[in-house]
């Protein structure tokens, strides 16, 4: 038996206590690692779903304010605009659920393929979307969530337009994380008129495809210039900026979660320190004997500190491993369980592994330092006199 | 060379006018007062006296666990006062083997690993540490108990493991604090016999604190203490006689015919 064996033997002395302390540390490290994957995961998600050659145009006053449909013609007439599609929020709720659980828009069917070439819609889906006025294209995530397949018929009730639409699924947006549902604008227009309404004369968001990224800024400026001094002044952003603004509030939430987790980690340090203190107190006699038979202060200090560091680091490694297992499993399940949404896109990177291990090391050092220092500093005669 | 160092060269232990004072708040406790004594190499001596007489304090000073408030402590040619805390620890590891009343083995280590503990402080390889620990356990008659944990050993066996641990680094001095205090009569006799054997056969100097009158039959010398003072002359004789009576011998000391009261050094002029 060497020093390592002695340290491990001491760690296994009270297996339940070591296991409970280790579990607390592993859980804290797991939480931190999972949270650390989120900013990078969201960024990767954004990069994968958003294009930097597509521009979103909305009313400057906000997303819920509309713009006249005539704006579409003006935008398409601008130089460097490959195509544009106007969308109106449909707010479709699946009958059985009764509430909106996925984003649904009425779109100009004929402009979808050229505005979204990166979506790689199946040609037969595009053809069917053009052919059937009640046709609908559904994102893969929503398809999987409800077990829908091409050819199914679904009825969506709008929470905006007071119409129920009986729809035929004609295709899928082949992206695992896409929940979007596109319905035919003309079909919605007819339905509204059939209810005695005036029909759709508006758009709520316009997506504009620009041939190359270096022309995006100029196009955005010219679109916003088009609407200056009107009662529907617009603001234009790239798709990536548009979505990152949406995620901005989530980033703030993540910051708060990280702060809470930091506090939890601090609590774990105190718990581990208390455990280490108890262990040292229980073994005061033994430590006194070791000092008496010649173990120097620094050796005692190192051995006691090593116990908490080994425990904490091992638990941290377990926590990091669990984080990896969780994210890997989510990634695998993400393909089949649509409800996981963006969680399926997160992964434990080497940087996250390193941060988790450093955190567990820090917990071990902070938790073990004071008890180990106190035990090592104590005069051996005092310890022996008190204990025996 | 001082008188003390010259004497120390001939003696394994030399205490010269040693006092130990403890302060508890405003109170001062004189645990040991002006104590001088000498123990020759290879002797088996006992410190005896009632509780609070200063026996354990004296033992701690001799073993380098504690430092005197005044006076000099020489052991194996080294004045212990001159050593720093770390040097003292190193010195203890090399020169002193310790035995405690409650054995104080590490409960999660086998008998062999317990015995090998002091060797962690040496440069011996793992196999050499194990070999030496096995030899020490053979000396105390526990070669069949190498892998046993302390909790499955009897009290007497645990104390034998503790003796093997004290012996394994081949120290000049073995210090035992009430080694029979937690043992029954049979095991106590066995442990005392073993210590006697270590002194006689291996030439180990053994200093033992004990209340056990049986010890008189095994030791070479007895130092009697009372209220922090080393008894001398008639006082020491009286204390010794009382002990011999308690041990079952007569006033003439039949129980320990070859033993003599310890010889204290003359007081400082």
Boltz contact constraints between the chains, C-beta under 6 A:
constraints:
  - contact:
      token1: [A, 1]
      token2: [B, 113]
      max_distance: 6.0
  - contact:
      token1: [A, 9]
      token2: [B, 108]
      max_distance: 6.0
  - contact:
      token1: [A, 9]
      token2: [B, 109]
      max_distance: 6.0
  - contact:
      token1: [A, 13]
      token2: [B, 108]
      max_distance: 6.0
  - contact:
      token1: [A, 286]
      token2: [B, 106]
      max_distance: 6.0
  - contact:
      token1: [A, 289]
      token2: [B, 104]
      max_distance: 6.0
  - contact:
      token1: [A, 292]
      token2: [B, 65]
      max_distance: 6.0
  - contact:
      token1: [A, 292]
      token2: [B, 98]
      max_distance: 6.0
  - contact:
      token1: [A, 293]
      token2: [B, 98]
      max_distance: 6.0
  - contact:
      token1: [A, 293]
      token2: [B, 118]
      max_distance: 6.0
  - contact:
      token1: [A, 294]
      token2: [B, 89]
      max_distance: 6.0
  - contact:
      token1: [A, 294]
      token2: [B, 92]
      max_distance: 6.0
  - contact:
      token1: [A, 294]
      token2: [B, 93]
      max_distance: 6.0
  - contact:
      token1: [A, 294]
      token2: [B, 121]
      max_distance: 6.0
  - contact:
      token1: [A, 296]
      token2: [B, 86]
      max_distance: 6.0
  - contact:
      token1: [A, 296]
      token2: [B, 89]
      max_distance: 6.0
  - contact:
      token1: [A, 380]
      token2: [B, 65]
      max_distance: 6.0
  - contact:
      token1: [A, 381]
      token2: [B, 60]
      max_distance: 6.0
  - contact:
      token1: [A, 381]
      token2: [B, 65]
      max_distance: 6.0
  - contact:
      token1: [A, 381]
      token2: [B, 66]
      max_distance: 6.0
